[in-house]
Amino acid sequence: MDKITSYTQQIHHCYPDFSIESAVLNRDGQYNDVLVVNDAFIFRFAKVAPAIETMRREVELLHRFQPHISLPIPQPAFVHTESAVLGEVFMGYPLVPGQPLWREAFQAINDSDGLARMAGQLAGFLRELHHTPPDQIVPSGQPVADSPADMADLYTRIQANLYGYMRPDAQAGVTAHFERYFVNADRHPYTPTLRHGDFGTGNLLHDPETLSITGILDFSFTGLGDPAADFAGLYVSYGEDFYRRCYDVYPAMETALERVHFYRGIFALEEAIFGLEHNDNEAFQEGICSGQRDGEILDADERR
């Protein structure tokens, strides 16, 4: 049985009164398959075991976020997360309008006012998210991500599992990048906030006609952590000039630059580790190639 048939049967089983007239498998993601139903609804099905618990938590977060966020975000209307079987666990919500602000689409924009408008909207969203009281969203005792201990664990895994695939000069760049972080970790303390956790390109929707942001997707990795991780996602996606347009709306994006540069240097390596640990060769290849390039670039930049 193909995935589309399997997924639509599962939706019908859980919601027999919901009529499915069309279904297209839109995206084969790392953690979820994305099914577009009736050109009006998005259904995400967990495709790896860790995504099941993540989806359960995400549904709760999305319901609680609604009063605090001004931009449109997914509003789950169809939920089946009781199962522990892959292919059965899903969430569905009305399609959030807009097109992903992929890097190619962004680079084609020459309207300075439009760029300023979108930068302001994205910075405003992050400011709202980061200043939402965590105790209203996440349970007490929620672990905090992005800690020095997390980075030490990541570094150990990179050395043990990725260095064998990397050139010596790229290894040296990554080593220098992490060592600087460990030496300077106490220089820029931050208060953990709610952060999106995957803030870039495909999760940021825009209207290409009005050049405005129309919605934010995928809160799978949302939780307590360093807000600079979100800043870094924006920086990596659209570059320094666009990033600087955000300062007037959210000044913390300027003061956090040192942490931003650290995070932007590990995104590709995290993707490579994910690919290696979950037998996703495409993610591994993309991450390892980008990680070697980024390691060299960051090492050179940070020496200047």
N, C-alpha and C positions, 0 to 999 in steps of 0.2 A: 504494500500500500504506500502511495507517495505521501509526502508530508502534507500537502494541501488537503487531500482527502481525509487523512487522519486528524488533522487539526479541526477541520470543519465538522467532522463527526463528533469530536469532543465538545465543541461549542454547542452543537445541537443537543447533545446529551445533557449538558448542564443548563442550557437555556432553550428548551424546546419551542418556545413561542417566538424566538428571534429568527426571522426569516433571512437566510443567506442566499443572495442572488448572484454574487460574484466574490471570488477570493483570489488574491495574487500574493505569492510569497515575495515580498518586496526586498527583504534584506536578510542575509545569512550572517548574523553577528557572532561575536565571540561567545556571548553568554546566552543570547536569546535569538529565536527565529521571529521575524516580524511578518505578520499576515495582514494585508489590507483587505477589508471586507466591505462589500457594497460601495466601494469608493468613499466611504464615510466613517469607517471605524478602523482603529489599529488594535490588533491582538498580538500580544507578545507571549511566546511560549518558551519556558525555560528549556535550554538544550544541554546544560551541564549541571551536575548535582548541586554545586554551591549556589547556583542561580535560583534554586527553589526557595531557600530561606531568604535570600536577598529580595526576591519578588514579594514575599509576604511582608517584609519590613517596608519595602517601597510603597506598597498600597496604603499602609497606615500613615506613612509620612506624607504622601500626596493629599490625603484627606485632611490632615492637620495643617498643611501648608496654605491651603486655599485662602484663609483670611489675611495672610501676611504678605502675599506676593501680588504685585499689580500686573505683571505680564501673564498671558495664558500659559498654563501648564496642564499636563494630562489629568483628567478627572475620571478615575476608574469607575466604570458602570457595570462591567462584567468581570467577575472575579471567581477563580477557582484555584485556591492555594492549599486546600486541605490534603490533597494527594502528595505522595512522595515519589511518584512515578514520572519520569521525564516523558514529555509528550502530552501529559494530562494537565499540568500546572500552567495556568495562563492568567493574564489580566487583559481587559479590553476597555478602550475609551474612545470617545468621539475624536475624529481626526482634528489635530491642532493645525489651523491653516498656516500656509507659508511654505517656502522652499528652504532646504538646508543652505546655510551660508558657507558653502564649500570655498576653499581657498581660491579656486579658479574664478568663481563668481565674484568673490570679493575683489580680486585683482582687476577685474573688468570695470569696476566702479570708479568713475572719474569725478563724481559730484562731491565736493568738499562738504557742503551742507548736509548731504545725505550721510556721509561717513561720520560727521560730528553727531548727527541725530542717533545713529545706531550705536556709536560709542557711548553716548549718554544713557541710552536705554539699557545697554548691557551692564555698564557700571552701576546704574541705579538698581538693577535687579540684584547684582552681587551685594550691594550695600544693604538692600532689604533682607536678603537671605542671611548675610553674616550678622545682622543685628536682630534677627528673630530670636526671642528668648529660647534657648535650647530646651528648658524644662517644659515648654509647651509643645514640643515636637518629639523629642526622643525620651525613652525611659531613663530613669536615674541609673547610674552605673554603666551607661553606654561607654564603650572603650573609645579612647581618643587616638585617631590615626596621625600619621606624619611625625611621630615622635623620633628623637634620636635613636631609640631602641629599634623602631621600625626601619630606620635608614641603615642601621648597623646590620640588621637581618638581611635586608635587600642587598647590601654590599657583599656580604658573605656569600649569598646565593649567586650573585653575578660573578664573583671570583671563581667559585667552585664550578659553575655550570656554563657560563658564557665565555670566559676568557679563552677557553680552548678553541673557540670559533673566531677569535678576534686577532687582528694583527698586533704585534708588540707595541707599535706606536699608539694604536687606539686603546690598548690596555693601559698604557701609561697615562693617556689623557683622562680616562675614567678614574683611575687610581688617584690622580691629582685632584680631580673634581670632588671625590668623596673625602679625601684627606683634608682638603680645605674646609669642607662642611664640618667635619668633626672638630677641627681646631677652633673654628669660629662659631660653633653652635650656640654658645651663650651670649654672643654679641648682639643678637637681634631677637630677644624674647617676644613671644606673642601670646595672646589669650586665645585658646581654642574656641572656635565658633562653628556653627553649622556651615558646611561648605558642600558645594554640588558634587565635586569629585571627578567630573568628566566634562569640563566646561570648554567645549570647542567645536568647531566646524559642524559636523553632522547633527549635533544636538541643539544648535542655535538656528531658529527659523526666521526668515525675513520675507518681506514683500519686495520683489525686484522693481515694481513700478513706483511705489512710494518711498523705497529705501528706508524701511522701518522694520524693527524687530517685531515679529508676530507671536513668538512663543519659545519656550525652553523645554527640551525633552530629556528623558532618561535620568532618573534620580536613583539609579541602582546603587551608586557609590556614595550617596549623600549621607553625611554623618558629621560627628565632631572631628575637627582637625584644623590644619593651618589654612587660613583664608588665602594665603599666598599661592597655594596649590591651584586654586581657581584662577588667580591672576595669571599664573604661568600658562595655564591652558589658553587663555585669551592672547597672551603674548606670542606663544608658539603658533597659534592659528593665523594671526593677522599682522604680526610684526610690530616693531617698536613705534613707528609713527602713529598707528591706530591706537596702540596702547596708551601713548601719551595724551591722546584726546580724552581719555577717561579721567584724568587727574582732577579736573574741576568738579566733577560729580562725586568722585570717591578718592580723596587725597591719600588714603592709606595705600593705594596702588603704587604711589611713588615711593613712600617710605619703606615699602616691603621689597624693593627691587633686588636686594642681595639674595633674599630667599627665593624670589621669582627665578633668578638665574640658576640657582641650584636645582629647582624642580624641573625647569625646562630641559636640563641636561640629563634627566633620568627617565623621562617619559618613554622614549623608544626602548630603553633597556628593560623597563617594566613590561612592555609589550612582548619583547623577546623572551623574557622569563615566563610570561603567561603562555606563550606559544609552546615553549619547551615542556612546561609542566602539564599542559593540557593537550598535547599532541596536535597542536594547530600549527602546521608548518608554514602557512601563509603569514600568520602573525609573527612567528619566529623569524622568518626571512626578512620581513619588512622591518621588524624591530632591530635585528642584529645589524642590518645594513645602515639604518639611520643612526643607531647607537654608536657605531664606529665613527661615522661622520661627525655626529654631534660631540663625541668625546674629543676629537681633534680640534674642532672649532672652539669649544668652550675652553679647552686648555690653553689655546693660543690667545683667546680674548681675555682670559682672566690673568694672563701674565702681563698684559699691557698696563 
